Amino acid sequence: MALPPAAVGYQRSDIAGSRLQWNEAQMRSLAQQMGYDYRKTLVFGPEVADKAHRVRVAVSRTRSVAVFVPSIEHLEGGIPGEIIEVADVVTVAPENTYARTPEQPEPSKGSAE
């Protein structure tokens, strides 16, 4: 039997405020409903630099294929390319899935015309 695909959760502490535990429960629940093995939740505050890079490293280390977030607001209003290149992004509210889009190689320069 194949193992379910892995996923991580991510939220910003300054945005979540007192809802940190609630958000984590919602992300875990949705991940389970969607058939994922929810591995861990990452929580960063505004003082943390390179948040998208840190999420990408966690995705790689846990071999995750999806990142769950409470809302797009936790990603500073948009899906970072650094994350969407390696994993689907799933928002809890509203419930949306943004499919991963692997980085495309640039066309070679100087090709025959």
Secondary structure, DSSP 8 states (H G I E B T S, - for coil): -----EEEEEEEHHHHGGGHHHHHHHHHHHHHHTT-EEEEEEEE-TT-S-HHHHHHHHHHHHTEEEEEES-GGGGTTS--HHHHTTSEEEETTTTEEE----------TT---
